[in-house]
Amino acid sequence: MSQVGLAAGQEAKMIGEAVKFRVLAAYSMALIVLGLLMVDSAEIFSGMLSILQSPGILLTDYMVVGGVGAALVNSGLVALIGLAVVSVSRACISGGVIAAIFTMAGFALFGKNIVNVWPIFLGVYLFAVIKKEPFKKFIAPALFGTTLAPMVSQLAVGFDFSPAVGIALGAGFGTIAGFILPPLAAHCLTFHKGYNIYNIGVTGGIAGAVFMSLFRGYGLQNEATRIWGEGYNPTLVPIFIAYFASLVLLGLWFDANSFKHLSKLVSHTGVVPSDFTSMNGTGATFVNMGLVGLMGIAYILFFGAELNGPTLGGVMTMVGFGAFGKHIKNIVPIMLGVYLGTVVQTWSPADPGAVLAALFGTTLAPIAGKFGFVAGVVAGFIHLSVVMNVGFLHGGMNLYNNGFAGGIVAAVMVSVLAAFVKVD
């Protein structure tokens, strides 16, 4: 275990793989239980069918498509599917895996469902088989690679194909996408040098742009989509404040000195890879995750925005990466930069694209962590404009659109900053 950042004489407490697995399973199950408590089983069933029949391209709020209850059930089930894949592959529950499970749960509120993720898994698995390497080596591109799940649904139900042809095309192209993601992801990491935490967002953006270009060549075009739920705050805010606060309490239960270790955790830059579970202990990591989530909720409420499928997905993703690169110190400059961008540009802080840029734009937190507060603010400011303009390239089929934009911003900024500041 790395002792970097641990207080002298106070070793951070670690927990075993089985316990971490049960914690992730419990938080996934909690989403299912919450969904089941909100509506009766008949509404859940019909809502899930509506979700499965939706193309799910950006921006599709499953809370509107299928109802809040069904969206939460779908979220929990997708997270459990991810955990099952981790278990079968025998991968370790690292900070990266924790980030992936929470990210899958978050995006299962707008874009991923219990069906469209499977072709991506199959493609990555086939790549591992052909390379004669263990599947667990590619667990990150398998889990995060479900960013392209909407392509599966769009081909299956979004275009005017017959059901049989659409399903075959969706499964086929999804498998191809999964197959090319591992090598492409490894290459994309060199593009931004680890300063964009959502590396698969860049990968998915490039792959999605290639696929969408091919589809457009045959006259297939995705219609602009913006399904955005409103009016859920009175129901969802108290529930998810408690949900994220429980992570803080859980961290303190695992390690009473978690806040002491948290003070060291926030000294890390967050440059990929930054596995906080091995650097500063599981207790401090859970505390950080919970606090990051509460900060995301606070931003939404402060600017009068909506807590719905996409924004809750954004907060869930922030929480997950609270185990792998983001912390309560390095996300603040990015969010401030996005807000300042709305002050002088054409968007308001509560606009869907702008609030999502503030939440997901924290993918650039390592820039603030490495180059300082001002650099982080500038990164957030630029990110707002870039993310508003790259979605057309992939036609909304890459869910990690902010990751795609973040890769571009990081590549430009780090190249310039590195000319004046040494980059490790």
C-alpha positions in Angstrom: 0.0 0.0 0.0 1.2 3.4 -0.9 2.0 5.6 2.1 2.1 8.8 0.1 0.1 11.5 1.9 -0.5 9.6 5.1 -0.1 11.4 8.4 2.9 10.3 10.3 2.1 7.5 12.7 -1.5 7.2 11.5 -1.8 4.7 8.7 -5.0 4.9 6.8 -7.2 1.9 7.2 -7.9 -0.3 4.2 -10.9 -2.6 3.7 -10.9 -5.9 1.8 -12.2 -6.6 -1.7 -15.3 -8.4 -0.5 -16.3 -5.4 1.7 -15.8 -2.9 -1.1 -17.8 -5.1 -3.4 -20.7 -5.3 -0.9 -20.6 -1.5 -0.4 -21.0 -1.0 -4.1 -23.7 -3.6 -4.3 -25.6 -2.0 -1.4 -25.5 1.5 -3.0 -26.7 0.0 -6.3 -29.5 -1.9 -4.6 -30.5 1.3 -2.7 -31.3 2.9 -6.1 -33.5 0.0 -7.0 -35.3 0.1 -3.6 -35.8 3.8 -3.9 -37.3 3.4 -7.4 -39.7 0.6 -6.2 -40.9 2.6 -3.3 -41.9 5.6 -5.5 -44.4 3.8 -7.8 -46.1 0.5 -8.0 -44.6 -2.5 -9.9 -46.9 -2.0 -13.0 -45.6 1.5 -13.5 -42.0 0.3 -13.1 -42.5 -2.4 -15.7 -44.1 0.0 -18.2 -41.5 2.6 -17.5 -38.7 0.1 -18.1 -40.2 -0.9 -21.4 -40.3 2.8 -22.4 -36.7 3.2 -21.5 -35.7 0.1 -23.5 -37.6 1.4 -26.5 -35.9 4.8 -26.4 -32.8 5.5 -28.5 -31.2 7.2 -25.4 -29.0 9.6 -27.4 -28.0 12.9 -25.8 -30.0 14.4 -24.2 -32.7 11.9 -23.0 -33.8 12.1 -19.4 -35.1 8.6 -18.5 -37.1 10.2 -15.6 -39.3 11.8 -18.3 -39.2 8.8 -20.6 -40.1 6.1 -18.1 -40.8 7.9 -14.8 -38.6 8.5 -11.8 -39.1 5.1 -10.3 -38.2 3.2 -13.5 -35.2 5.4 -14.1 -33.8 4.6 -10.6 -34.5 0.9 -11.0 -32.7 1.0 -14.4 -29.8 2.9 -12.7 -29.4 0.3 -10.0 -29.7 -2.7 -12.3 -27.1 -1.3 -14.7 -24.7 -0.7 -11.8 -25.2 -4.3 -10.7 -24.6 -5.5 -14.2 -21.3 -3.7 -14.1 -20.4 -5.3 -10.7 -21.3 -8.7 -12.2 -18.8 -8.1 -15.0 -16.2 -7.0 -12.5 -16.8 -10.2 -10.5 -16.7 -12.5 -13.5 -13.5 -10.9 -14.7 -12.0 -11.2 -11.2 -10.8 -7.6 -11.4 -9.9 -5.8 -8.2 -12.2 -3.1 -6.7 -9.9 -0.2 -7.3 -10.7 3.5 -7.2 -11.1 3.3 -11.0 -13.7 0.5 -10.7 -15.6 2.4 -8.0 -15.6 5.4 -10.4 -16.9 3.2 -13.2 -19.8 1.7 -11.2 -21.1 5.0 -10.0 -20.6 6.4 -13.6 -22.6 3.5 -15.0 -25.4 4.1 -12.4 -25.4 7.9 -13.2 -25.6 7.5 -17.0 -28.3 4.8 -16.6 -30.5 7.8 -15.8 -30.0 9.1 -19.3 -28.7 6.8 -22.0 -27.6 3.4 -20.7 -30.0 0.6 -20.0 -30.0 -3.0 -19.0 -29.8 -4.1 -22.7 -27.7 -1.7 -24.7 -24.6 -2.1 -22.6 -24.0 -5.8 -23.4 -22.6 -5.5 -27.0 -19.9 -3.2 -25.7 -18.9 -5.7 -23.1 -18.9 -8.4 -25.7 -16.6 -6.4 -28.0 -14.1 -5.7 -25.3 -14.2 -9.4 -24.2 -13.5 -10.5 -27.8 -10.6 -8.1 -28.0 -9.1 -9.8 -24.8 -9.7 -13.2 -26.3 -8.0 -12.4 -29.6 -5.1 -10.7 -27.7 -4.9 -13.8 -25.4 -4.9 -11.5 -22.4 -7.2 -11.6 -19.3 -10.4 -9.7 -19.6 -9.8 -8.0 -16.3 -6.9 -6.1 -17.9 -9.5 -4.3 -20.0 -12.1 -3.8 -17.3 -11.9 0.0 -17.5 -12.7 0.3 -21.2 -15.4 -2.4 -20.8 -17.2 -0.5 -18.1 -16.6 3.1 -19.2 -17.0 2.0 -22.9 -20.7 1.8 -22.3 -20.6 5.5 -23.2 -21.4 4.3 -26.7 -24.5 2.3 -25.6 -26.9 4.8 -27.2 -25.5 3.8 -30.6 -26.8 0.3 -30.0 -30.3 1.6 -29.2 -30.3 4.2 -31.9 -29.6 1.5 -34.6 -32.0 -0.9 -33.0 -35.0 1.4 -32.5 -34.1 4.9 -33.6 -33.9 4.5 -37.3 -36.4 3.1 -39.8 -35.1 -0.4 -39.8 -37.2 -3.5 -39.3 -36.9 -4.8 -35.7 -34.7 -7.7 -36.7 -32.4 -5.7 -38.9 -32.2 -2.9 -36.3 -31.3 -5.2 -33.4 -28.7 -7.0 -35.6 -27.1 -3.7 -36.6 -27.2 -2.4 -33.0 -25.6 -5.5 -31.6 -23.0 -5.7 -34.4 -21.9 -2.1 -34.3 -21.9 -2.1 -30.5 -19.6 -5.1 -30.5 -17.3 -3.5 -33.1 -17.2 -0.4 -30.9 -16.3 -2.4 -27.8 -13.6 -4.2 -29.8 -11.8 -1.0 -30.8 -12.1 0.8 -27.5 -9.1 -0.7 -25.6 -6.4 0.1 -28.1 -8.0 3.5 -28.9 -8.3 4.4 -25.2 -4.6 3.6 -24.6 -3.6 5.9 -27.5 -6.0 8.7 -26.4 -4.4 8.9 -22.9 -1.3 10.3 -24.5 -3.3 13.0 -26.2 -4.2 14.8 -22.9 -1.5 13.2 -20.7 -3.9 12.2 -18.0 -5.3 15.7 -17.3 -8.7 14.7 -18.6 -10.1 12.1 -16.1 -12.7 10.9 -18.5 -10.3 9.3 -21.0 -13.0 7.1 -22.4 -15.0 10.2 -23.2 -12.3 11.2 -25.7 -12.1 7.7 -27.0 -15.9 7.4 -27.3 -16.1 10.8 -28.9 -13.6 9.9 -31.6 -15.2 6.5 -32.2 -18.7 8.0 -32.2 -17.7 10.6 -34.7 -16.3 7.9 -37.1 -19.5 5.8 -36.7 -21.8 8.8 -37.1 -19.9 9.9 -40.2 -20.5 6.4 -41.7 -24.2 6.5 -40.8 -24.6 10.0 -42.3 -23.0 8.7 -45.5 -26.1 6.4 -45.8 -28.5 9.1 -45.1 -29.0 8.2 -41.4 -29.2 11.3 -39.2 -29.9 11.7 -35.5 -32.5 14.3 -34.7 -31.6 16.9 -32.1 -32.9 15.6 -28.8 -33.4 17.4 -25.5 -35.7 15.6 -23.1 -35.2 17.4 -19.8 -37.1 16.7 -16.6 -38.3 19.5 -14.3 -40.1 19.6 -11.0 -38.3 16.7 -9.3 -36.3 18.7 -6.8 -38.7 18.4 -3.8 -38.6 14.6 -4.1 -35.1 13.9 -5.2 -33.0 16.6 -3.3 -33.7 15.3 0.3 -33.2 11.7 -0.8 -29.9 12.2 -2.5 -28.5 14.6 0.1 -29.0 11.6 2.5 -27.6 9.2 -0.1 -24.3 11.1 -0.5 -24.1 12.1 3.2 -24.2 8.4 4.0 -20.9 8.0 2.2 -19.3 10.5 4.6 -20.7 8.6 7.6 -19.6 5.2 6.0 -16.1 6.6 5.6 -15.9 7.7 9.2 -17.2 4.3 10.3 -14.5 2.6 8.4 -11.8 5.0 9.8 -12.4 7.5 12.5 -9.4 9.4 11.3 -10.8 9.8 7.8 -10.8 13.6 7.9 -7.2 13.7 8.8 -6.3 11.6 5.9 -8.7 13.7 3.7 -6.4 16.7 4.3 -3.7 14.7 2.6 -5.9 13.3 -0.1 -6.7 16.8 -1.4 -3.0 17.5 -1.9 -3.0 15.1 -4.9 -3.2 16.6 -8.3 -5.7 14.0 -9.6 -3.7 13.3 -12.8 -4.7 9.9 -14.2 -4.1 7.4 -12.6 -4.9 8.7 -9.0 -6.4 5.8 -7.1 -7.3 7.5 -3.8 -8.3 4.1 -2.2 -4.6 3.0 -2.3 -3.2 6.5 -1.7 -5.1 7.6 1.3 -7.3 4.7 2.5 -10.9 3.7 1.9 -12.4 5.7 4.7 -11.0 9.1 3.5 -12.0 8.1 -0.1 -15.6 7.5 0.9 -15.7 10.8 2.8 -14.3 12.6 -0.2 -16.9 10.9 -2.5 -19.8 12.0 -0.3 -18.6 15.6 0.1 -18.0 15.9 -3.7 -21.6 14.7 -4.2 -23.0 17.2 -1.8 -21.0 20.0 -3.6 -22.6 18.9 -6.8 -26.1 19.1 -5.3 -25.2 22.5 -3.8 -24.2 23.9 -7.2 -27.5 22.7 -8.7 -29.6 24.3 -5.9 -27.6 27.5 -5.7 -28.3 28.4 -9.3 -31.9 27.2 -9.3 -31.2 24.3 -11.7 -33.1 21.0 -11.8 -32.1 17.7 -10.2 -33.2 15.2 -12.8 -31.8 12.2 -14.7 -28.9 14.0 -16.5 -27.9 16.3 -13.5 -28.2 13.5 -11.0 -26.1 11.4 -13.4 -23.5 14.2 -13.4 -23.4 14.2 -9.6 -23.2 10.4 -9.4 -20.2 10.5 -11.8 -18.5 13.2 -9.7 -19.0 11.0 -6.7 -17.5 7.9 -8.4 -14.5 9.9 -9.5 -14.1 11.0 -5.9 -12.3 7.7 -5.7 -10.2 8.4 -8.7 -8.9 11.9 -9.3 -11.5 14.4 -8.1 -11.6 15.9 -4.7 -13.3 18.8 -2.9 -10.3 21.1 -3.7 -9.5 20.5 -7.3 -13.1 20.6 -8.6 -14.0 24.1 -7.3 -11.9 26.1 -9.8 -13.4 24.2 -12.8 -17.0 24.7 -11.6 -16.2 28.4 -10.9 -14.8 28.7 -14.4 -17.9 27.3 -16.0 -20.1 29.7 -14.0 -18.0 32.7 -15.0 -18.4 31.5 -18.6 -22.1 31.8 -18.3 -21.8 35.3 -16.9 -20.2 36.7 -20.1 -21.5 34.2 -22.7 -24.9 33.4 -24.0 -25.9 30.7 -21.4 -27.3 31.0 -17.9 -26.0 28.8 -15.1 -29.2 26.8 -14.9 -29.4 26.0 -18.6 -29.2 22.3 -19.3 -25.9 22.4 -21.2 -24.3 24.8 -18.7 -25.2 23.0 -15.5 -24.0 19.7 -17.1 -20.7 21.4 -18.1 -20.2 22.5 -14.5 -20.8 19.0 -13.1 -19.1 16.8 -15.8 -16.5 19.5 -16.6 -14.8 18.5 -13.4 -13.1 15.9 -15.6 -10.5 18.7 -15.9 -9.9 18.8 -12.1 -6.2 17.6 -12.6 -5.4 20.9 -14.4 -6.4 22.8 -11.2 -4.6 20.3 -9.1 -1.3 20.5 -11.1 -1.2 24.1 -12.4 -3.2 25.9 -9.7 -6.5 27.6 -9.1 -6.4 30.2 -11.9 -5.5 27.5 -14.5 -8.5 25.5 -13.3 -10.8 28.5 -13.7 -9.5 29.1 -17.2 -10.0 25.4 -18.0 -13.6 25.5 -16.9 -14.3 28.8 -18.8 -13.0 27.3 -22.0 -14.7 24.0 -21.4 -18.1 25.5 -21.4 -17.7 26.8 -25.0 -16.1 23.7 -26.3 -18.6 21.2 -24.9 -21.5 23.2 -26.4 -20.1 22.5 -29.9 -18.7 19.0 -30.1 -21.9 17.0 -29.7 -22.7 17.2 -33.4 -19.6 15.2 -34.4 -20.9 12.0 -32.7 -24.6 12.8 -33.0 -25.2 12.4 -29.3 -24.2 8.7 -29.4 -21.2 9.3 -27.0 -22.7 9.9 -23.6 -19.4 11.3 -22.2 -19.6 14.4 -24.3 -18.0 16.5 -21.6 -15.2 13.9 -21.5 -14.7 14.4 -25.2 -14.6 18.2 -24.9 -12.4 17.9 -21.8 -9.8 16.0 -23.7 -9.6 18.7 -26.3 -9.3 21.4 -23.7 -6.7 19.5 -21.7 -4.6 18.8 -24.8 -4.5 22.4 -25.7 -4.0 23.8 -22.2 -1.4 21.3 -21.0 0.6 21.7 -24.2 0.8 25.4 -23.5 1.3 25.2 -19.8 3.9 22.6 -20.1 6.1 25.1 -22.0 6.3 27.1 -18.8 5.8 24.5 -16.0 7.4 21.1 -15.8 4.9 18.3 -16.3 5.7 15.0 -14.6 
